[in-house]
Amino acid sequence: MQPYPDRVTSKLPNTGTSIFAVMSQLAVEHGAVNLSQGFPDFDVSPVLIELVAKHMRAGHNQYAPMPGLPKLREAIAEKTKRLYGAEYDPDTEITVTAGATQAIFAVISAFVKEDDEVIVFEPAYDSYIPAIKLNGGTTITCKLKPPHYGIDWDEVRRLVSRRTKMIIINTPHNPTGSILDKEDMVQLEKIVRNNGIMVLSDEVYEHIIFDGKRHESVCRYPGLAERSMVTCSFGKTFHATGWKTGYCVAPANLMKEFRKTHQFMVFCSNTPVQHALADYLEKPEHYEGLGPFYQVKRDYFLDAIKGSRFTATPAGGTYFQQLSYKAISDEDEMAFAERLIKEHKVAGVPTSSFYNNPQNNHMLRFCFAKSEETLQKAADILCKI
């Protein structure tokens, strides 16, 4: 087939296939234990599965209302108030989305215009910067410093300009597993006060936090909540990433603009899944134990690799653990990750892929949302390298 005329140009000329897809494909090709892509290898609750099937059989298979089923939005409002003491109106301040990534793209599309600046902390989840570019915005990056990956708020203050439209935060943080604390939120609130800067808070791992810490949602802080769009994920919470169902909460004036964009992206998300989630959320124990559940897996994985030459700062949240291979090789991260798959049959993700301009810190990200059998198999390999 002849190529289309030269007037067709890419809006993302330097963007290739997602690193998660690349590493997972390599893992398949080489028969490697796949700790690269962030999804569980264990089953969704059979109770939740049966609820979805029940609502399918009941005929709940057509379009849901654009903002989401009222029953589910009410359940989200109750959950948010119970956890964070924040009240959101289900009718005007909560929207159910086709996953958190869609919610993030809708937020950026609704508010970021040409020449607006958005501050992003790197390493960063890979959807932020492309979404900013596609909407004509300019990304201003602020580097998180290993091994703890905290935010230098003085540097953030220096990066703020009259063109700053938005600051994107992610806690617990993918890929580093770091978390923001109360002082971080206080500092952020001081920076955005009285200057019109919005906050996009990616909180998809809100329930996966360890060592007795609490999740510091922006919803807890009225001075932040009044200017923040908060995105969350049922897929991460209930081990069902393929269902692609999440939500966004925000003040009514911001949510009104969000919905204008959301409706033309997907209109609504999966109807029987929404019905099932509304029922499932009636019992908070379905998500209250998620932190301890994954902490057991984190600790199992870290204990299993103690005999290796990899080193780790234990993740504070998420189901990802970064490992340093400085004691093993000077190779850049992509080269080492590829060799790990091809020669040793275990797959992780190079942390450098989470930077707009890749840099080598000799770190790989491994997903521990896996069975003990899978984690032990991967650890046995890592201990022999």
Contacts in CASP RR format, 6 or more apart in sequence:
PFRMAT RR
TARGET T0000
AUTHOR 0000-0000-0000
METHOD contacts of the structure
MODEL  1
MQPYPDRVTSKLPNTGTSIFAVMSQLAVEHGAVNLSQGFPDFDVSPVLIE
LVAKHMRAGHNQYAPMPGLPKLREAIAEKTKRLYGAEYDPDTEITVTAGA
TQAIFAVISAFVKEDDEVIVFEPAYDSYIPAIKLNGGTTITCKLKPPHYG
IDWDEVRRLVSRRTKMIIINTPHNPTGSILDKEDMVQLEKIVRNNGIMVL
SDEVYEHIIFDGKRHESVCRYPGLAERSMVTCSFGKTFHATGWKTGYCVA
PANLMKEFRKTHQFMVFCSNTPVQHALADYLEKPEHYEGLGPFYQVKRDY
FLDAIKGSRFTATPAGGTYFQQLSYKAISDEDEMAFAERLIKEHKVAGVP
TSSFYNNPQNNHMLRFCFAKSEETLQKAADILCKI
11 133 0 8 1.000
11 134 0 8 1.000
12 130 0 8 1.000
12 133 0 8 1.000
12 134 0 8 1.000
15 130 0 8 1.000
18 126 0 8 1.000
19 126 0 8 1.000
19 349 0 8 1.000
19 350 0 8 1.000
19 353 0 8 1.000
20 36 0 8 1.000
20 37 0 8 1.000
20 38 0 8 1.000
20 126 0 8 1.000
20 349 0 8 1.000
21 37 0 8 1.000
23 34 0 8 1.000
23 36 0 8 1.000
23 37 0 8 1.000
23 337 0 8 1.000
23 341 0 8 1.000
23 347 0 8 1.000
23 348 0 8 1.000
23 349 0 8 1.000
24 34 0 8 1.000
24 36 0 8 1.000
24 37 0 8 1.000
24 347 0 8 1.000
26 32 0 8 1.000
26 338 0 8 1.000
26 341 0 8 1.000
26 342 0 8 1.000
26 347 0 8 1.000
27 33 0 8 1.000
27 34 0 8 1.000
27 36 0 8 1.000
27 341 0 8 1.000
27 347 0 8 1.000
28 34 0 8 1.000
30 341 0 8 1.000
30 342 0 8 1.000
30 345 0 8 1.000
31 345 0 8 1.000
32 340 0 8 1.000
32 341 0 8 1.000
32 344 0 8 1.000
32 345 0 8 1.000
32 346 0 8 1.000
32 347 0 8 1.000
33 345 0 8 1.000
33 346 0 8 1.000
33 347 0 8 1.000
33 374 0 8 1.000
33 377 0 8 1.000
33 378 0 8 1.000
33 381 0 8 1.000
34 347 0 8 1.000
35 346 0 8 1.000
35 347 0 8 1.000
35 348 0 8 1.000
35 366 0 8 1.000
35 367 0 8 1.000
35 368 0 8 1.000
35 370 0 8 1.000
35 374 0 8 1.000
35 378 0 8 1.000
36 347 0 8 1.000
36 348 0 8 1.000
36 349 0 8 1.000
36 365 0 8 1.000
36 366 0 8 1.000
36 367 0 8 1.000
37 349 0 8 1.000
37 367 0 8 1.000
38 241 0 8 1.000
38 319 0 8 1.000
38 320 0 8 1.000
38 367 0 8 1.000
38 369 0 8 1.000
39 241 0 8 1.000
39 242 0 8 1.000
39 367 0 8 1.000
39 369 0 8 1.000
40 239 0 8 1.000
40 241 0 8 1.000
40 319 0 8 1.000
40 369 0 8 1.000
40 370 0 8 1.000
41 369 0 8 1.000
41 370 0 8 1.000
41 371 0 8 1.000
41 374 0 8 1.000
42 239 0 8 1.000
42 370 0 8 1.000
42 371 0 8 1.000
43 239 0 8 1.000
44 238 0 8 1.000
44 239 0 8 1.000
44 240 0 8 1.000
45 238 0 8 1.000
45 239 0 8 1.000
45 280 0 8 1.000
45 286 0 8 1.000
47 280 0 8 1.000
48 238 0 8 1.000
48 240 0 8 1.000
48 276 0 8 1.000
48 277 0 8 1.000
48 280 0 8 1.000
48 286 0 8 1.000
51 275 0 8 1.000
51 276 0 8 1.000
51 279 0 8 1.000
51 280 0 8 1.000
52 272 0 8 1.000
52 273 0 8 1.000
52 275 0 8 1.000
52 276 0 8 1.000
54 276 0 8 1.000
55 271 0 8 1.000
55 272 0 8 1.000
55 275 0 8 1.000
55 276 0 8 1.000
56 272 0 8 1.000
58 275 0 8 1.000
59 272 0 8 1.000
60 271 0 8 1.000
60 272 0 8 1.000
60 275 0 8 1.000
61 271 0 8 1.000
61 272 0 8 1.000
62 271 0 8 1.000
63 267 0 8 1.000
63 268 0 8 1.000
63 271 0 8 1.000
64 96 0 8 1.000
64 268 0 8 1.000
64 269 0 8 1.000
64 270 0 8 1.000
64 271 0 8 1.000
64 274 0 8 1.000
65 268 0 8 1.000
66 259 0 8 1.000
66 262 0 8 1.000
66 263 0 8 1.000
66 267 0 8 1.000
66 268 0 8 1.000
67 73 0 8 1.000
67 91 0 8 1.000
67 94 0 8 1.000
67 95 0 8 1.000
67 96 0 8 1.000
67 259 0 8 1.000
68 95 0 8 1.000
68 96 0 8 1.000
68 268 0 8 1.000
68 269 0 8 1.000
68 274 0 8 1.000
69 96 0 8 1.000
69 271 0 8 1.000
69 274 0 8 1.000
69 275 0 8 1.000
69 278 0 8 1.000
70 90 0 8 1.000
70 91 0 8 1.000
71 275 0 8 1.000
71 278 0 8 1.000
72 96 0 8 1.000
72 274 0 8 1.000
72 275 0 8 1.000
72 277 0 8 1.000
72 278 0 8 1.000
72 281 0 8 1.000
73 90 0 8 1.000
73 91 0 8 1.000
73 94 0 8 1.000
73 95 0 8 1.000
73 96 0 8 1.000
73 247 0 8 1.000
74 90 0 8 1.000
74 278 0 8 1.000
75 277 0 8 1.000
75 278 0 8 1.000
75 281 0 8 1.000
75 282 0 8 1.000
76 88 0 8 1.000
76 90 0 8 1.000
76 94 0 8 1.000
76 96 0 8 1.000
76 247 0 8 1.000
76 249 0 8 1.000
76 281 0 8 1.000
77 87 0 8 1.000
77 88 0 8 1.000
77 89 0 8 1.000
77 90 0 8 1.000
77 93 0 8 1.000
77 94 0 8 1.000
78 281 0 8 1.000
79 281 0 8 1.000
79 284 0 8 1.000
80 86 0 8 1.000
80 87 0 8 1.000
80 88 0 8 1.000
80 219 0 8 1.000
80 249 0 8 1.000
81 87 0 8 1.000
81 88 0 8 1.000
82 284 0 8 1.000
83 215 0 8 1.000
83 217 0 8 1.000
84 217 0 8 1.000
84 219 0 8 1.000
84 220 0 8 1.000
85 219 0 8 1.000
85 220 0 8 1.000
86 217 0 8 1.000
86 219 0 8 1.000
86 220 0 8 1.000
86 225 0 8 1.000
88 94 0 8 1.000
88 219 0 8 1.000
88 249 0 8 1.000
88 250 0 8 1.000
89 252 0 8 1.000
92 252 0 8 1.000
92 255 0 8 1.000
92 256 0 8 1.000
93 249 0 8 1.000
93 250 0 8 1.000
93 251 0 8 1.000
93 252 0 8 1.000
93 255 0 8 1.000
94 247 0 8 1.000
94 248 0 8 1.000
94 249 0 8 1.000
94 255 0 8 1.000
95 103 0 8 1.000
95 247 0 8 1.000
95 248 0 8 1.000
95 255 0 8 1.000
95 258 0 8 1.000
95 259 0 8 1.000
95 262 0 8 1.000
96 245 0 8 1.000
96 246 0 8 1.000
96 247 0 8 1.000
96 268 0 8 1.000
96 269 0 8 1.000
96 274 0 8 1.000
97 103 0 8 1.000
97 106 0 8 1.000
97 231 0 8 1.000
97 245 0 8 1.000
97 246 0 8 1.000
97 247 0 8 1.000
97 248 0 8 1.000
97 262 0 8 1.000
97 266 0 8 1.000
97 269 0 8 1.000
98 244 0 8 1.000
98 245 0 8 1.000
98 246 0 8 1.000
98 265 0 8 1.000
98 266 0 8 1.000
98 269 0 8 1.000
98 270 0 8 1.000
99 233 0 8 1.000
99 234 0 8 1.000
99 235 0 8 1.000
99 244 0 8 1.000
99 245 0 8 1.000
99 246 0 8 1.000
99 269 0 8 1.000
100 202 0 8 1.000
100 204 0 8 1.000
100 231 0 8 1.000
100 232 0 8 1.000
100 233 0 8 1.000
100 236 0 8 1.000
100 246 0 8 1.000
101 127 0 8 1.000
102 244 0 8 1.000
102 262 0 8 1.000
102 265 0 8 1.000
102 266 0 8 1.000
103 229 0 8 1.000
103 231 0 8 1.000
103 246 0 8 1.000
103 247 0 8 1.000
103 248 0 8 1.000
103 262 0 8 1.000
104 127 0 8 1.000
104 128 0 8 1.000
104 131 0 8 1.000
104 200 0 8 1.000
104 202 0 8 1.000
104 231 0 8 1.000
105 127 0 8 1.000
105 131 0 8 1.000
105 265 0 8 1.000
106 248 0 8 1.000
106 258 0 8 1.000
106 261 0 8 1.000
106 262 0 8 1.000
106 265 0 8 1.000
107 200 0 8 1.000
107 229 0 8 1.000
107 231 0 8 1.000
107 248 0 8 1.000
107 258 0 8 1.000
108 118 0 8 1.000
108 128 0 8 1.000
108 131 0 8 1.000
108 132 0 8 1.000
108 135 0 8 1.000
108 166 0 8 1.000
108 200 0 8 1.000
109 131 0 8 1.000
109 134 0 8 1.000
109 135 0 8 1.000
109 261 0 8 1.000
109 265 0 8 1.000
110 257 0 8 1.000
110 258 0 8 1.000
110 260 0 8 1.000
110 261 0 8 1.000
110 262 0 8 1.000
111 165 0 8 1.000
111 166 0 8 1.000
111 198 0 8 1.000
111 254 0 8 1.000
111 257 0 8 1.000
112 118 0 8 1.000
112 132 0 8 1.000
112 135 0 8 1.000
112 136 0 8 1.000
112 137 0 8 1.000
112 165 0 8 1.000
112 166 0 8 1.000
113 135 0 8 1.000
113 136 0 8 1.000
113 137 0 8 1.000
113 165 0 8 1.000
114 135 0 8 1.000
114 136 0 8 1.000
114 137 0 8 1.000
115 136 0 8 1.000
115 137 0 8 1.000
115 138 0 8 1.000
115 163 0 8 1.000
116 136 0 8 1.000
116 137 0 8 1.000
116 138 0 8 1.000
116 163 0 8 1.000
116 164 0 8 1.000
116 165 0 8 1.000
116 166 0 8 1.000
117 137 0 8 1.000
117 138 0 8 1.000
117 139 0 8 1.000
117 140 0 8 1.000
117 161 0 8 1.000
117 163 0 8 1.000
117 164 0 8 1.000
117 165 0 8 1.000
118 128 0 8 1.000
118 132 0 8 1.000
118 137 0 8 1.000
118 138 0 8 1.000
118 139 0 8 1.000
118 140 0 8 1.000
118 164 0 8 1.000
118 165 0 8 1.000
118 166 0 8 1.000
118 167 0 8 1.000
118 168 0 8 1.000
119 140 0 8 1.000
119 141 0 8 1.000
119 142 0 8 1.000
119 156 0 8 1.000
119 159 0 8 1.000
119 160 0 8 1.000
119 164 0 8 1.000
119 166 0 8 1.000
119 167 0 8 1.000
119 168 0 8 1.000
120 128 0 8 1.000
120 129 0 8 1.000
120 132 0 8 1.000
120 139 0 8 1.000
120 140 0 8 1.000
120 141 0 8 1.000
120 142 0 8 1.000
120 168 0 8 1.000
121 141 0 8 1.000
121 142 0 8 1.000
121 143 0 8 1.000
121 144 0 8 1.000
121 151 0 8 1.000
121 168 0 8 1.000
121 169 0 8 1.000
121 170 0 8 1.000
122 141 0 8 1.000
122 142 0 8 1.000
122 143 0 8 1.000
122 144 0 8 1.000
122 354 0 8 1.000
122 355 0 8 1.000
122 356 0 8 1.000
123 144 0 8 1.000
123 149 0 8 1.000
123 175 0 8 1.000
123 176 0 8 1.000
123 351 0 8 1.000
123 352 0 8 1.000
123 354 0 8 1.000
123 355 0 8 1.000
124 141 0 8 1.000
124 168 0 8 1.000
124 170 0 8 1.000
124 354 0 8 1.000
124 355 0 8 1.000
125 170 0 8 1.000
125 174 0 8 1.000
125 175 0 8 1.000
125 202 0 8 1.000
125 354 0 8 1.000
126 353 0 8 1.000
126 354 0 8 1.000
128 139 0 8 1.000
128 168 0 8 1.000
129 139 0 8 1.000
129 356 0 8 1.000
132 138 0 8 1.000
132 139 0 8 1.000
133 139 0 8 1.000
138 163 0 8 1.000
139 356 0 8 1.000
140 159 0 8 1.000
140 164 0 8 1.000
141 355 0 8 1.000
141 356 0 8 1.000
142 151 0 8 1.000
142 152 0 8 1.000
142 155 0 8 1.000
142 156 0 8 1.000
142 159 0 8 1.000
144 150 0 8 1.000
144 151 0 8 1.000
144 173 0 8 1.000
144 176 0 8 1.000
144 178 0 8 1.000
145 152 0 8 1.000
146 176 0 8 1.000
146 361 0 8 1.000
146 363 0 8 1.000
147 313 0 8 1.000
147 324 0 8 1.000
148 178 0 8 1.000
148 313 0 8 1.000
149 173 0 8 1.000
149 176 0 8 1.000
149 177 0 8 1.000
149 178 0 8 1.000
150 178 0 8 1.000
150 184 0 8 1.000
151 180 0 8 1.000
151 184 0 8 1.000
151 187 0 8 1.000
153 184 0 8 1.000
153 187 0 8 1.000
153 188 0 8 1.000
153 191 0 8 1.000
156 167 0 8 1.000
156 187 0 8 1.000
156 188 0 8 1.000
156 191 0 8 1.000
157 191 0 8 1.000
160 191 0 8 1.000
160 195 0 8 1.000
160 197 0 8 1.000
164 195 0 8 1.000
164 197 0 8 1.000
165 197 0 8 1.000
165 198 0 8 1.000
166 197 0 8 1.000
166 198 0 8 1.000
166 199 0 8 1.000
166 200 0 8 1.000
167 188 0 8 1.000
167 191 0 8 1.000
167 192 0 8 1.000
167 197 0 8 1.000
167 198 0 8 1.000
167 199 0 8 1.000
167 200 0 8 1.000
168 199 0 8 1.000
168 200 0 8 1.000
168 201 0 8 1.000
168 202 0 8 1.000
169 180 0 8 1.000
169 188 0 8 1.000
169 199 0 8 1.000
169 200 0 8 1.000
169 201 0 8 1.000
169 202 0 8 1.000
169 218 0 8 1.000
170 201 0 8 1.000
170 202 0 8 1.000
170 203 0 8 1.000
171 178 0 8 1.000
171 179 0 8 1.000
171 180 0 8 1.000
171 184 0 8 1.000
171 201 0 8 1.000
171 202 0 8 1.000
171 203 0 8 1.000
171 215 0 8 1.000
171 216 0 8 1.000
172 178 0 8 1.000
172 179 0 8 1.000
172 205 0 8 1.000
172 206 0 8 1.000
172 208 0 8 1.000
172 209 0 8 1.000
172 215 0 8 1.000
172 315 0 8 1.000
172 316 0 8 1.000
172 317 0 8 1.000
172 318 0 8 1.000
173 179 0 8 1.000
173 180 0 8 1.000
173 317 0 8 1.000
173 318 0 8 1.000
174 204 0 8 1.000
174 205 0 8 1.000
174 318 0 8 1.000
174 320 0 8 1.000
175 320 0 8 1.000
175 322 0 8 1.000
175 349 0 8 1.000
175 351 0 8 1.000
175 354 0 8 1.000
175 365 0 8 1.000
176 315 0 8 1.000
176 320 0 8 1.000
176 322 0 8 1.000
176 351 0 8 1.000
176 365 0 8 1.000
177 315 0 8 1.000
177 316 0 8 1.000
177 317 0 8 1.000
177 318 0 8 1.000
177 320 0 8 1.000
177 321 0 8 1.000
177 322 0 8 1.000
178 315 0 8 1.000
178 316 0 8 1.000
178 317 0 8 1.000
179 209 0 8 1.000
179 213 0 8 1.000
179 215 0 8 1.000
179 216 0 8 1.000
179 316 0 8 1.000
179 317 0 8 1.000
180 216 0 8 1.000
181 213 0 8 1.000
181 216 0 8 1.000
182 216 0 8 1.000
184 216 0 8 1.000
185 216 0 8 1.000
185 218 0 8 1.000
185 220 0 8 1.000
185 221 0 8 1.000
185 224 0 8 1.000
186 221 0 8 1.000
188 199 0 8 1.000
188 218 0 8 1.000
188 224 0 8 1.000
189 221 0 8 1.000
189 223 0 8 1.000
189 224 0 8 1.000
191 197 0 8 1.000
192 198 0 8 1.000
192 199 0 8 1.000
192 224 0 8 1.000
192 227 0 8 1.000
193 223 0 8 1.000
196 227 0 8 1.000
197 227 0 8 1.000
198 227 0 8 1.000
198 228 0 8 1.000
198 229 0 8 1.000
198 254 0 8 1.000
199 218 0 8 1.000
199 224 0 8 1.000
199 227 0 8 1.000
199 228 0 8 1.000
199 229 0 8 1.000
200 228 0 8 1.000
200 229 0 8 1.000
200 231 0 8 1.000
201 217 0 8 1.000
201 218 0 8 1.000
201 224 0 8 1.000
201 228 0 8 1.000
201 229 0 8 1.000
201 230 0 8 1.000
201 231 0 8 1.000
202 231 0 8 1.000
203 215 0 8 1.000
203 217 0 8 1.000
203 218 0 8 1.000
203 230 0 8 1.000
203 231 0 8 1.000
203 232 0 8 1.000
204 231 0 8 1.000
204 232 0 8 1.000
204 233 0 8 1.000
204 236 0 8 1.000
205 233 0 8 1.000
205 236 0 8 1.000
205 317 0 8 1.000
205 318 0 8 1.000
205 319 0 8 1.000
206 215 0 8 1.000
206 217 0 8 1.000
206 232 0 8 1.000
206 237 0 8 1.000
207 215 0 8 1.000
207 237 0 8 1.000
207 287 0 8 1.000
207 288 0 8 1.000
207 289 0 8 1.000
207 290 0 8 1.000
207 291 0 8 1.000
208 236 0 8 1.000
208 290 0 8 1.000
208 291 0 8 1.000
208 294 0 8 1.000
208 317 0 8 1.000
208 318 0 8 1.000
208 319 0 8 1.000
209 215 0 8 1.000
209 291 0 8 1.000
209 316 0 8 1.000
209 317 0 8 1.000
210 291 0 8 1.000
210 294 0 8 1.000
210 295 0 8 1.000
210 298 0 8 1.000
210 314 0 8 1.000
210 315 0 8 1.000
210 316 0 8 1.000
210 317 0 8 1.000
211 295 0 8 1.000
211 314 0 8 1.000
211 316 0 8 1.000
213 316 0 8 1.000
217 230 0 8 1.000
218 224 0 8 1.000
218 225 0 8 1.000
218 228 0 8 1.000
218 230 0 8 1.000
219 225 0 8 1.000
219 228 0 8 1.000
219 230 0 8 1.000
219 249 0 8 1.000
225 251 0 8 1.000
226 251 0 8 1.000
227 251 0 8 1.000
227 254 0 8 1.000
228 250 0 8 1.000
229 248 0 8 1.000
229 249 0 8 1.000
229 250 0 8 1.000
229 254 0 8 1.000
229 258 0 8 1.000
230 248 0 8 1.000
230 249 0 8 1.000
230 250 0 8 1.000
231 246 0 8 1.000
231 247 0 8 1.000
231 248 0 8 1.000
232 246 0 8 1.000
232 247 0 8 1.000
232 248 0 8 1.000
232 249 0 8 1.000
233 245 0 8 1.000
233 246 0 8 1.000
234 240 0 8 1.000
234 243 0 8 1.000
234 245 0 8 1.000
234 246 0 8 1.000
234 247 0 8 1.000
234 277 0 8 1.000
235 241 0 8 1.000
235 242 0 8 1.000
235 243 0 8 1.000
235 244 0 8 1.000
235 245 0 8 1.000
235 246 0 8 1.000
237 287 0 8 1.000
237 290 0 8 1.000
238 277 0 8 1.000
238 280 0 8 1.000
238 286 0 8 1.000
238 287 0 8 1.000
239 369 0 8 1.000
243 270 0 8 1.000
243 273 0 8 1.000
244 269 0 8 1.000
244 270 0 8 1.000
245 269 0 8 1.000
245 270 0 8 1.000
245 273 0 8 1.000
245 274 0 8 1.000
245 277 0 8 1.000
246 269 0 8 1.000
248 255 0 8 1.000
248 258 0 8 1.000
249 255 0 8 1.000
250 258 0 8 1.000
280 286 0 8 1.000
291 317 0 8 1.000
294 317 0 8 1.000
294 319 0 8 1.000
294 368 0 8 1.000
294 369 0 8 1.000
297 319 0 8 1.000
297 368 0 8 1.000
297 369 0 8 1.000
297 370 0 8 1.000
297 372 0 8 1.000
297 375 0 8 1.000
298 314 0 8 1.000
298 315 0 8 1.000
298 319 0 8 1.000
298 321 0 8 1.000
298 368 0 8 1.000
299 314 0 8 1.000
300 368 0 8 1.000
300 372 0 8 1.000
300 375 0 8 1.000
301 321 0 8 1.000
301 366 0 8 1.000
301 368 0 8 1.000
301 375 0 8 1.000
301 378 0 8 1.000
301 379 0 8 1.000
302 312 0 8 1.000
302 314 0 8 1.000
302 321 0 8 1.000
304 375 0 8 1.000
304 376 0 8 1.000
304 379 0 8 1.000
304 380 0 8 1.000
304 383 0 8 1.000
305 312 0 8 1.000
305 323 0 8 1.000
305 379 0 8 1.000
305 382 0 8 1.000
305 383 0 8 1.000
307 383 0 8 1.000
308 379 0 8 1.000
308 382 0 8 1.000
308 383 0 8 1.000
308 385 0 8 1.000
309 325 0 8 1.000
309 327 0 8 1.000
309 328 0 8 1.000
309 385 0 8 1.000
310 323 0 8 1.000
310 324 0 8 1.000
310 325 0 8 1.000
310 327 0 8 1.000
310 328 0 8 1.000
310 382 0 8 1.000
310 385 0 8 1.000
311 323 0 8 1.000
311 324 0 8 1.000
311 326 0 8 1.000
311 327 0 8 1.000
312 321 0 8 1.000
312 322 0 8 1.000
312 323 0 8 1.000
312 324 0 8 1.000
313 322 0 8 1.000
314 321 0 8 1.000
315 321 0 8 1.000
315 322 0 8 1.000
319 367 0 8 1.000
319 368 0 8 1.000
319 369 0 8 1.000
320 365 0 8 1.000
320 366 0 8 1.000
320 367 0 8 1.000
320 368 0 8 1.000
321 365 0 8 1.000
321 366 0 8 1.000
321 368 0 8 1.000
322 351 0 8 1.000
322 363 0 8 1.000
322 364 0 8 1.000
322 365 0 8 1.000
322 366 0 8 1.000
323 363 0 8 1.000
323 364 0 8 1.000
323 366 0 8 1.000
323 382 0 8 1.000
324 361 0 8 1.000
324 362 0 8 1.000
324 363 0 8 1.000
325 336 0 8 1.000
325 362 0 8 1.000
325 363 0 8 1.000
325 364 0 8 1.000
326 362 0 8 1.000
328 336 0 8 1.000
328 385 0 8 1.000
329 336 0 8 1.000
329 362 0 8 1.000
330 362 0 8 1.000
331 339 0 8 1.000
332 350 0 8 1.000
332 352 0 8 1.000
332 358 0 8 1.000
332 360 0 8 1.000
333 350 0 8 1.000
333 351 0 8 1.000
333 352 0 8 1.000
333 353 0 8 1.000
333 358 0 8 1.000
333 360 0 8 1.000
333 361 0 8 1.000
333 362 0 8 1.000
333 363 0 8 1.000
333 364 0 8 1.000
334 350 0 8 1.000
334 352 0 8 1.000
334 353 0 8 1.000
334 358 0 8 1.000
336 350 0 8 1.000
336 362 0 8 1.000
336 364 0 8 1.000
337 347 0 8 1.000
337 348 0 8 1.000
337 349 0 8 1.000
337 350 0 8 1.000
337 364 0 8 1.000
340 346 0 8 1.000
340 347 0 8 1.000
340 348 0 8 1.000
340 364 0 8 1.000
340 385 0 8 1.000
341 347 0 8 1.000
341 348 0 8 1.000
344 381 0 8 1.000
344 382 0 8 1.000
344 384 0 8 1.000
344 385 0 8 1.000
345 381 0 8 1.000
346 378 0 8 1.000
346 381 0 8 1.000
346 382 0 8 1.000
348 364 0 8 1.000
348 365 0 8 1.000
348 366 0 8 1.000
348 367 0 8 1.000
349 364 0 8 1.000
349 365 0 8 1.000
349 366 0 8 1.000
350 358 0 8 1.000
350 363 0 8 1.000
350 364 0 8 1.000
350 365 0 8 1.000
351 361 0 8 1.000
351 363 0 8 1.000
351 364 0 8 1.000
351 365 0 8 1.000
352 358 0 8 1.000
352 359 0 8 1.000
352 360 0 8 1.000
352 361 0 8 1.000
352 363 0 8 1.000
366 378 0 8 1.000
368 375 0 8 1.000
370 378 0 8 1.000
END
